[in-house]
Amino acid sequence: MSCSRYGKECNEFMCGFSIDGICRQESKKKIRNPDRLDNFYLQLCEIHKKSFPDWRFGQLCSNFFGWLASEKKMDLFFPEEEQMLTYLKEYCGEESNDG
């Protein structure tokens, strides 16, 4: 998966690689394996059902992200999925088996 606008006019909202209005993402840029998301979403679903079954998804995200920013001083943009699961388990009071 790569940007089809490489070398063409774009903006940062289209692909995030715009420099001076031109896409600079190389067409052969390697991306992370999207299959990593399957386990993440399975665990997220289990945590949501077990710990916060009455919360809507937006409530879970808003409350968790607020906790992450205020308690952990963490920008939610940067943690990888495994680290995010570790924080989410801590947030809901589960013991993490990650170390």
Legacy VTK file of the C-alpha trace (Angstrom):
# vtk DataFile Version 3.0
C-alpha trace
ASCII
DATASET POLYDATA
POINTS 99 float
0.000 0.000 0.000
1.520 3.301 -1.036
0.427 6.763 -2.007
-0.738 6.962 -5.605
0.025 10.691 -5.673
3.823 10.434 -5.346
5.327 13.475 -7.018
1.897 15.000 -7.574
0.045 17.793 -5.838
-1.458 16.838 -2.491
-1.765 18.091 1.045
-0.964 16.629 4.430
-4.576 15.580 4.993
-4.464 13.281 1.973
-1.406 11.227 2.853
0.738 12.966 5.456
3.821 13.082 3.216
3.232 16.455 1.575
6.180 18.805 1.357
5.412 22.162 -0.209
2.179 20.741 -1.613
3.817 17.765 -3.370
3.583 14.166 -2.131
7.040 12.876 -1.196
6.154 9.352 -0.084
8.188 6.907 -2.108
6.036 4.335 -3.838
8.057 1.408 -2.434
7.942 2.549 1.186
7.612 -0.446 3.480
4.622 -0.455 5.837
3.997 -2.413 8.987
2.136 -5.688 8.647
-1.599 -4.922 8.877
-2.222 -8.425 10.293
-0.861 -7.131 13.612
-4.205 -5.394 14.064
-6.237 -8.608 14.335
-4.920 -9.525 17.780
-5.134 -5.906 18.928
-8.820 -5.587 18.061
-9.648 -9.000 19.541
-8.078 -7.982 22.845
-9.668 -4.523 22.728
-13.077 -6.137 22.228
-12.550 -8.504 25.171
-11.424 -5.658 27.438
-14.400 -3.538 26.405
-16.892 -6.364 27.051
-15.323 -7.424 30.354
-14.394 -4.115 31.959
-16.697 -1.518 30.406
-19.740 -3.338 28.960
-22.086 -0.398 29.481
-19.827 2.193 27.877
-20.233 3.192 24.269
-17.043 2.918 22.211
-16.632 6.702 22.170
-16.845 6.791 25.957
-14.175 4.123 26.254
-11.849 5.963 23.867
-12.433 9.389 25.386
-11.997 8.234 28.973
-8.974 6.052 28.224
-7.240 8.680 26.087
-7.848 11.306 28.765
-6.300 9.002 31.371
-3.375 8.257 29.076
-2.661 11.965 28.633
-3.160 13.026 32.242
-1.785 10.051 34.176
0.865 8.715 31.808
1.731 12.001 30.079
1.593 10.020 26.840
0.588 11.308 23.417
-1.763 8.644 22.042
-0.286 9.075 18.553
2.969 7.271 19.365
2.420 3.971 21.237
2.356 0.824 19.124
-0.596 -1.517 19.557
1.078 -3.779 22.134
2.048 -0.820 24.310
-1.461 0.597 23.975
-2.911 -2.728 25.161
-0.577 -2.677 28.153
-1.808 0.803 29.083
-5.434 -0.175 28.494
-5.065 -3.196 30.776
-3.562 -0.974 33.439
-6.387 1.527 33.001
-9.032 -1.103 33.620
-7.140 -2.724 36.492
-6.064 -5.913 34.735
-2.693 -7.443 35.349
-0.515 -7.321 32.249
1.484 -10.389 31.230
3.876 -8.225 29.230
6.526 -7.944 31.914
LINES 1 100
99 0 1 2 3 4 5 6 7 8 9 10 11 12 13 14 15 16 17 18 19 20 21 22 23 24 25 26 27 28 29 30 31 32 33 34 35 36 37 38 39 40 41 42 43 44 45 46 47 48 49 50 51 52 53 54 55 56 57 58 59 60 61 62 63 64 65 66 67 68 69 70 71 72 73 74 75 76 77 78 79 80 81 82 83 84 85 86 87 88 89 90 91 92 93 94 95 96 97 98
